[in-house]
Amino acid sequence: MAGPVQSIERAAAILRLLASGSRRLGLGEVASSLGLAKGTAHGILRTLQHVDFVEQDPATGKYQLGAALLHLGTSYLDVNELRSRSINWADALAARSGEAVRLGTPLEGRVLVIHHVFRPDDTLQTLDVGALLPLHASSLGKVLLAFGVTPVDPLLEAEPEAYTRHTLVHPEQLNRALGEIRDLGWGAEVQEMSMGEAGIAAPIRGQGGLVVGAIGVSGPVERICDTKGRPLPALITVLREAARAISRDLGAARW
């Protein structure tokens, strides 16, 4: 029986490396992390880029997983499985945060809400399961865009709708915000979809570290943010803990 093909092993190692972190990596970082010569790493990255498994940021030259590979990663995971693995953690997050919790996946250029836990109080609330949210104006959608689960170019080409004066509709603003989300590992929207409302979200990862959905907390802006409009650190902490727990249940490595 023939042995393993070295070039495929190296390509797989590069993909795992890119999937394991929340930020783009440069050629030198990839090569040094895997003990490869820069020429070898560059050749493999160019091939992976050619088949859309890897994308290169034209501004920085750094690499991230491509849309084609991310599509393969999400196709294996049934929405019902994602929901069933997330229910207990979403309930716990609502109890710990005191706010409403939603899970979302991409669907035809929008965010499909697949699970919704009401804010744990006696206020009148409407179930959002099945609702479609805008990618660019919701924290769930911005996380999905930032981590490449759904492409950003079609959204920008269609001229995103401005829901409020805070909505990010200019390509430069939105791309800068998505870059910050990748660096931080979570995203926010503050009065971008509805005045007086805010939300934060974090990615959910499946096997291989690929992002397969997002979980978010939302509510009145004064409960989600401080007086300067910045999301409260305590909420970010419990949100990311829930996202990690769900990811572990889905087979993602520790991150």
N, C-alpha and C positions, 0 to 999 in steps of 0.2 A: 504494500500500500504506500502511495506517495506521501511524503511528509508535508507539513504546512507550508503555504506560500508566504515567504517573508514579507513581500510588499503588502499583501493583504493584512497580515498581522500588524504591520506598522501603521497602515491606514486605520485599522480598527483602534489602535492605541491612541492615535491622534483624535479620532472622534470621541473616544471616552474622555480624553483630557479636556476637550472643548465642552463636553456635556457636564463635566464635574464642577465647573465654576460658573459664576454669575457674570463674568466679564469677558470681553474679547481678549485674545492672546496674540502677541506678535510672533513673527517667525523665530526670532531668537529664543523666546520663552518656550515655544513648542519644542524646538530642537534640544535645548538644554534640559527640559523636563523629561524627555524620553531618551536622552543620550544619543541623538542622531546628528549627523553632519547637517549643516544648514542647507546644502545643496540637495541632500536626500529629502529632508523635510519639505523644502520648497517644491520639489517635484511632486510629492504626494499631495500636498495642499492644492497645487494647481490642478491635478487630476480630479480631486474631490470637488473643487470649485467648478470644474467643467460639467460635472453631473449634478450640480446644485446641492451636493451634500454639505458643502461649506460655502460661506459667503465672506467676502473681504470688504471691510469698510474703506471706501475710497479716500476718506479724509485721513485716517490714521494708518491704513495698511494692515490693520489687525484682523484676525479671523474669528468667526463664530459659526455655529451650526447653521446649515442652509435650510430653506423652506422644504425642499424635497425630503430630506431626512426627517425633519420634524413632523411632516405629514405622515410618514411611515410610522413614526413613534406614537402618534395619537390614534392611528387607525386600528391598532390592536386593542385599544382600551374602550370597551363599551361604556356609554354614558351611564347606564344603570349601574355598572360596576363602580365607576368613579363615585356616583352618588351613594351607593350602599357602603363603600369604604369610608365615606366622609361624614355620614350622619352623626355618629356619636361625637366625633371631634367638633363638628359644627355646633351641636347642641351645647357642648362644654364651652366653646368659645363665646357663644351668646350669653351664657351664664356668667362667665368671667368678665366679659367686656361690658355687659349691660346693654348691648346694642344688637341690632339686626345683623344677621349673617347670611350671605349668599354665596353660592358656588356657580361658576360660569365656565362655559366652553364656547369656542367659536362656531358660528353657524351663518353661512352666506353673508359674510361681511358685517356681522353684528355679534353680540354676546348673548348666548342663550342661558337664561337662569335655570339651572337644573335642580337646585335645592334652595330653600329659603326658610330660615329660622326666625320667627318673630322676636322683636325686642322683648325681653322678659318683664313687661309691666302690663298695666291694664288699658293702655291706649288702643284705640281702634286702628287696626292695620290690615292691609290688603295683601293676600298671597301673590307673590311675584313669579312663582314657578311657571315656566313657559314664556315669560316676558323676554323681549329682545331689547338689549341696551346698546347704545352707540359705542363703538370701539374707542373713539378718541375722547369721549366725554365721561367715561366711567372708569373707576379705578380698576375694575376687573378687566375691561377692554384694553386699557393702557398696559397692563401687565402682560396680557396675551400678545399684544403688538411688540412690546419690548423684547420678549424672549422668542420672537419669531414663530409663535404658534399659528399666527395668521399674518399674511403679508401687509405691509404698510403702504406700498406704492399704489395699489388700486384705490385705497382710501384717499390718498393725497390727490390723485388724478381726478377724483370725483368731487373735489372741493368740499371738505367736511362742513357740516352744518354748525352754525353758532347757536347753541341753546341759551347761553347767557353771555354777558360781556367778558366772562372769564374763560370761556371755552377756547382751547388751543386749536386754531384753524390754519395757521400759517405753517408750512413745512419746516422752517427753521426752528420754530418754537416747539413743535411736536417732536421732531427728531432729537432736539436737545433734552426734552423731558424723558424720552424713551431711553436715551443714553444714561441719564441719571438713575432711572429705575433699574437698569441692568447693573449699575455700580452698587446701588444700595441693596438690591435684592427684594424690594417692595416698591409699590407705587401708590399715589394718592390723587384724588380729584377734590378740589375745594370750590364748591359753588360753580362747577363747570357744566353740570347737567341741569341743576335746579338751584335757584337761589335759596340760601339758608340751609342747604344740605351738603354733606361731605362724606368721603369714604376713603378707605385704604384697602389695599389688596396685596396678596403675595402669591407667587407661583406654586403650583402643585406639580411634583415631578413623579414620573413613573420609572419603569426599569430603564437602566442606562442613564438616568439623570435627565431624560427629556421632559420638558414641560408639557403637561397634558391638560391643564386647566388652571383655574385661579380661585382663591377663596378670599372673601372680603367682608369688612365690617363697615356699616354705614349708619348715618343718623344726622341729627341736627349739628350744624357746624360748631356750635359752642360746646358740644359734648365730644366731638371727635378731635377738635383742634384747640390750641391755646389762643391767647388773645391776639397773637401775631399771625394766626392762620396756619400754624405748623401742627401737623398731627402729633398727638400726645405719645411720648415714648412708651408709656405703659401699654397702650393699645397696640402699638407696633410689636412689642415683645410678645404679647399673648397671641397675636395674629400669626406671627412667624413660627411660634411654637406649634400652633395648630397645623400650619402648612407643612412643617417638617414631619409631624406625626402622621398625617395622611400620606405623605410621600413615602415614608417608611413602610406603611401598610401596603402601598402599591408596588413595593419592591425596589424603591430607589435606595442607593447607597447613602450613608450618613453625609450631610452637607450643612 
